């Protein structure tokens, strides 16, 4: 599952709506509760632990990808 | 997204052309990101800015505060530093956030001669009655209720559990002395409450009336303390209409 697919699954949105710029400020479905769910899903899928600082900066798909890459996660690959 | 260098202010969608800035003060233990998604619902004319309070664990980017007065001063000064010329300020505070919003409004009036154009508070009694809530926050019943909204083991349940230490630290701050009401604010004050609020007596929502000489109204909704969670879209639409 690619990262955008994971985000789409958590948000229960069609994959076509998930862009790099997508985030809580652009997608109404990206609520605070979904944000918490997304954090858990990312941690489980990629075997990482996100710090509070990182959780606060998951502000778009591009940022999610960047933060995971910083943790040496190969995004885009199957977790 | 812009986060102020001092860590206090979070702007999910910065907009220098917005005519007003909606400053959202989070409830006890909550983090600023909980308001991010509001930006997707609000009109372009409003710039959302949520407040990140200190005392949020070892990773906190804001300084740790043990005194209410110094925390309020530091927060208010950050709001002033990052304000845009000509942009109006609207304060919204939910639960304990209502108290923070009021205290910051008082500080800004006293130190900078400005007030928000509107103060909106939800799910909280007037400041002089705040101990009716902070006392409850230390009870087992409160913990049980707060965790009852989500099934055990879910991310949301675990998140609420992880926030309890910060909730208590916020309650400790709120319990400290704050000057009693002497001169009411002049801005319109709107109070929002749920008829079935487990923590706030319905009559206590009207206790805010003495805190302003401006227009005052209480808007009650069906639902409990977290009534807005049940119909966020409608709540934000109503909020936008009031503004």
Interface residues (C-beta under 8 A of the other chain):
Chain A: X23 X24 X25 X26 X27 X28 X30 X31 X32 X33 X35 X36 X37 X39 X40 X41 X51 X52 X53 X55 X56 X57 X59 X60 X63
Chain B: X1 X3 X10 X12 X13 X31 X32 X33 X34 X35 X36 X37 X39 X40 X41 X48 X52 X56 X57 X59 X60 X61 X154 X155 X156 X158 X159 X232 X233
